[in-house]
């Protein structure tokens, strides 16, 4: 028992010192005088009114806790009921009670929703976990719905999220490491990875960047992302965010690292590549040729989303000769009555689409759907009839918006809509030459970009032919015997020969 106690004690010390940036808590010994201890804590908490003090033992002891943070039923059942029923002679004998003589240690303890018991004439402080927990049900994420497969999703409770991951990966090599980030919020975050598969250098890099964060407030992984990504000035997200446990576990088993935070249902996955944002769970739950077709459609939507308005503007402004003769008159008649150039026309329509989208998101669901219908039909028809926008421009911008929403990642979808604007300006100024230079600059940027030292445009640049089996296409799962090399996994082999029964049946039929 002594060895076990020492082992657990050393583990607690390791966890407590995991974040070097966190200030070391001073040791404030508790006094045997109860009034001094109570006065010290009241002063530290600026005598806030929600700090509850309940007198016990005829005023010779007190139970202190933050009223909004504790569950009153737990207080009654875990503390008072054992005393009233005579199950224990003293409150320190209650199961799960922990003791300390450091008053400063009680400050974060109270803020975590624990209750502390202090007695006059005794310097020992006893604490109890009576935290109140409010959780919503585990349900499918609204922005990552699928047709087949698991329909559960993360919620705002870190422990439940880790539970969902561990239920899907029941293996001893799954490692969870905790950190506290935010000087004022003290947000609990966790990184999850497979020991023996994840690259230790990437794990160290992740830990180093998390420990380097020095801010007052961290509310979600989105806050952390900007502090730890390689290039925060790039419009492209360098960490994949998801609310699906199946997507997280699949990437962990490929050798990547998942980062989760208390209070947020979103998990970040690193290192990430550009093509990971075009992969969805449905690709692997459906037939492989269906998944391949859908993925090719998604990748084609990337070109449509950022290039279609620019291509239309370049054709109308500079390159009429690329149009077939049969289309010249319809196109010419459509734009003749527009009083301003196609560049301004496209900007007006793109901004209108963004306004409709934002209003639909911020308003309640029934009202948001109504706004979408009104904006898409009434306003679209009205601006055409008024001669403010041509019919073709409405079609082009509508197709662009639809193509940007095809991306499974909302963050990349926003990036694509943002990339539309510089290409529109280049096309309106230089025509096809501007579009070519715009795409060249975009490709160069994607090739130079990295995610935790991993090339962002892998496996295309640098080219890795073996990893293309799950990039543009999705080949059958039994052919994906090796993990993607872009994650630098320590174990390349992901599966053995899983269809050897085919050869056995053929041999049996021959015999």
C-alpha positions, -999 to 999 in steps of 0.1 A, spaced: 0 0 0 29 24 7 44 18 -27 10 24 -43 5 56 -23 40 68 -34 33 60 -70 0 78 -71 15 107 -52 43 110 -78 17 109 -106 -2 138 -90 30 158 -89 37 151 -125 2 162 -135 4 193 -113 36 204 -129 26 196 -165 21 233 -173 52 252 -165 36 285 -172 11 281 -144 22 301 -113 33 279 -84 7 281 -57 22 295 -24 20 274 7 -3 291 32 -5 269 63 -39 267 78 -44 279 113 -59 260 142 -81 291 148 -112 286 127 -120 323 124 -86 331 109 -90 304 82 -125 317 73 -114 353 73 -85 344 50 -107 327 24 -133 354 26 -107 381 18 -92 360 -10 -126 357 -26 -134 394 -20 -163 384 2 -184 373 -27 -220 366 -18 -223 332 -35 -196 317 -11 -218 297 13 -207 291 49 -227 266 69 -220 264 107 -217 229 122 -210 215 157 -225 245 174 -204 269 155 -171 250 161 -168 240 125 -179 252 91 -186 238 57 -178 262 28 -186 259 -9 -197 280 -38 -235 277 -40 -237 279 -79 -211 252 -83 -222 224 -60 -251 200 -62 -272 203 -30 -283 167 -32 -247 156 -33 -240 178 -2 -268 162 16 -261 126 6 -223 126 7 -217 147 38 -247 152 61 -265 118 56 -235 97 67 -232 119 98 -269 118 107 -272 81 101 -242 74 123 -222 57 95 -191 76 105 -181 92 137 -162 121 122 -166 139 89 -130 131 79 -140 94 78 -165 99 49 -154 80 18 -136 100 -9 -127 127 16 -93 143 12 -74 164 36 -48 191 34 -33 218 56 -27 244 28 -52 272 27 -40 284 -7 -48 249 -22 -84 253 -11 -89 283 -35 -88 263 -67 -106 234 -49 -136 256 -41 -136 270 -76 -139 235 -90 -171 230 -71 -158 211 -40 -168 217 -4 -143 221 24 -148 214 61 -128 233 87 -129 228 125 -118 250 153 -87 238 171 -76 217 141 -54 227 112 -66 199 89 -90 209 61 -112 182 46 -125 185 11 -154 167 -8 -162 165 -45 -199 177 -47 -196 194 -81 -229 201 -99 -228 188 -135 -252 200 -162 -248 182 -195 -269 180 -227 -275 146 -242 -250 130 -265 -265 135 -300 -254 139 -336 -236 172 -344 -259 195 -364 -231 205 -388 -217 170 -394 -246 149 -402 -242 116 -420 -264 90 -436 -248 58 -423 -227 52 -393 -225 64 -357 -248 93 -348 -232 103 -315 -212 135 -310 -192 153 -285 -208 176 -259 -194 203 -236 -181 179 -209 -145 169 -213 -148 137 -193 -178 125 -214 -159 133 -246 -129 112 -234 -154 85 -225 -167 84 -260 -132 81 -274 -121 54 -250 -152 33 -257 -142 33 -294 -105 26 -287 -102 0 -259 -65 -3 -259 -38 2 -233 -17 25 -257 -43 52 -257 -27 82 -238 -45 112 -224 -25 141 -211 -41 170 -192 -32 207 -191 -46 238 -176 -46 269 -199 -58 304 -191 -46 323 -160 -81 334 -151 -103 306 -166 -80 276 -157 -95 257 -186 -89 220 -186 -77 207 -219 -65 172 -230 -44 158 -258 -52 122 -269 -29 100 -290 -17 64 -294 16 57 -279 37 37 -303 19 51 -333 20 89 -329 53 105 -337 69 115 -303 84 146 -319 50 159 -329 37 151 -294 65 171 -279 59 199 -303 22 200 -293 30 200 -256 56 227 -260 32 250 -278 4 244 -253 27 252 -224 39 284 -241 3 298 -241 1 327 -216 -34 343 -217 -61 351 -192 -89 333 -210 -93 302 -230 -129 293 -238 -126 267 -266 -101 249 -288 -107 277 -314 -88 300 -290 -59 275 -287 -57 269 -324 -44 304 -332 -17 301 -305 -3 267 -316 -7 265 -354 23 270 -377 11 299 -397 -17 319 -380 -18 344 -409 -28 318 -435 -65 318 -443 -64 280 -445 -71 261 -412 -41 239 -402 -60 218 -377 -90 198 -385 -120 206 -362 -148 180 -357 -175 171 -332 -176 134 -342 -160 108 -320 -156 83 -350 -137 109 -369 -114 116 -340 -107 80 -333 -100 72 -369 -74 100 -370 -59 90 -337 -53 55 -350 -36 70 -380 -10 85 -357 -25 120 -352 -32 139 -320 -66 151 -308 -70 182 -286 -101 187 -266 -111 213 -241 -136 216 -212 -168 235 -222 -165 228 -260 -178 199 -281 -151 206 -308 -120 186 -310 -89 197 -330 -68 171 -349 -31 177 -358 -12 174 -380 -38 180 -407 -35 181 -445 -56 199 -470 -73 167 -483 -84 157 -448 -110 185 -449 -126 168 -479 -130 135 -462 -162 126 -444 -174 96 -424 -199 87 -451 -170 80 -475 -161 49 -455 -196 38 -445 -208 36 -481 -195 15 -510 -160 25 -520 -170 36 -555 -198 58 -541 -173 73 -517 -149 80 -545 -176 97 -566 -187 119 -538 -152 129 -529 -144 138 -565 -175 160 -565 -163 177 -533 -128 183 -547 -144 197 -579 -164 221 -557 -131 236 -545 -124 249 -581 -160 260 -586 -163 278 -553 -132 300 -558 -130 302 -595 -164 303 -611 -172 340 -604 -137 350 -615 -140 330 -647 -174 346 -656 -160 381 -650 -129 374 -671 -151 361 -700 -175 390 -699 -149 417 -695 -120 404 -717 -125 371 -734 -158 369 -753 -140 348 -779 -142 317 -756 -180 316 -758 -197 296 -785 -215 317 -811 -249 304 -799 -243 319 -764 -231 353 -775 -265 369 -780 -281 355 -748 -251 366 -727 -249 400 -744 -286 407 -739 -284 397 -703 -257 422 -694 -266 451 -718 -289 468 -693 -265 466 -663 -251 500 -656 -219 490 -639 -191 465 -648 -193 428 -640 -167 432 -612 -190 454 -592 -220 433 -601 -203 401 -587 -192 419 -555 -228 431 -549 -242 395 -553 -215 379 -532 -220 403 -504 -258 398 -505 -253 360 -503 -231 365 -472 -257 387 -456 -284 361 -462 -262 334 -448 -252 353 -417 -288 363 -409 -300 327 -414 -274 315 -389 -280 342 -362 -318 341 -363 -339 312 -347 -342 282 -370 -378 288 -383 -371 325 -389 -337 317 -405 -353 293 -430 -378 320 -439 -351 345 -444 -332 321 -467 -363 316 -488 -371 353 -490 -335 362 -497 -330 335 -523 -363 339 -542 -378 374 -536 -346 394 -534 -329 375 -562 -359 379 -585 -362 416 -576 -326 426 -583 -328 410 -617 -361 427 -626 -347 460 -614 -318 456 -637 -292 457 -609 -278 422 -616 -279 400 -646 -296 365 -647 -262 349 -654 -246 365 -624 -273 352 -601 -268 317 -615 -230 320 -611 -231 333 -575 -257 307 -565 -236 278 -579 -205 293 -561 -224 294 -527 -236 258 -532 -201 246 -540 -187 262 -509 -212 244 -487 -203 210 -501 -171 210 -480 -175 188 -448 -155 214 -428 -173 246 -420 -140 264 -414 -126 255 -449 -159 265 -464 -155 300 -450 -120 301 -464 -132 293 -499 -158 321 -498 -130 344 -486 -107 333 -515 -134 343 -540 -128 380 -535 -91 383 -545 -97 361 -576 -127 383 -585 -104 414 -584 -77 397 -604 -101 385 -630 -117 419 -633 -83 436 -637 -62 412 -658 -87 386 -671 -75 350 -675 -39 360 -668 -50 373 -633 -68 340 -626 -38 320 -636 -15 340 -613 -41 339 -585 -42 301 -587 -4 298 -589 -1 319 -558 -27 298 -540 -10 265 -550 24 278 -539 10 289 -506 -6 255 -500 26 237 -509 47 259 -485 22 256 -457 29 231 -428 9 217 -400 32 208 -370 60 204 -395 40 182 -418 35 194 -454 0 207 -457 -5 196 -493 7 160 -488 5 135 -504 5 156 -536 34 178 -526 57 160 -518 43 133 -540 36 100 -523 18 77 -547 9 51 -521 -11 76 -500 -32 87 -530 -54 57 -524 -74 78 -499 -70 113 -513 -87 119 -547 -103 85 -546 -113 61 -518 -102 26 -526 -115 -4 -507 -106 -5 -470 -87 -38 -473 -63 -22 -497 -53 5 -472 -29 -17 -454 -5 12 -444 -12 44 -425 -8 77 -443 29 88 -442 20 125 -437 12 118 -400 47 103 -395 33 72 -377 58 49 -360 39 19 -372 32 21 -409 12 -12 -411 -24 -7 -402 -38 -41 -410 -28 -76 -421 -42 -97 -449 -79 -95 -443 -93 -112 -474 -71 -143 -474 -103 -163 -472 -109 -155 -509 -78 -175 -519 -87 -203 -495 -122 -206 -511 -107 -206 -546 -83 -234 -535 -112 -254 -520 -133 -250 -551 -103 -263 -573 -99 -293 -550 
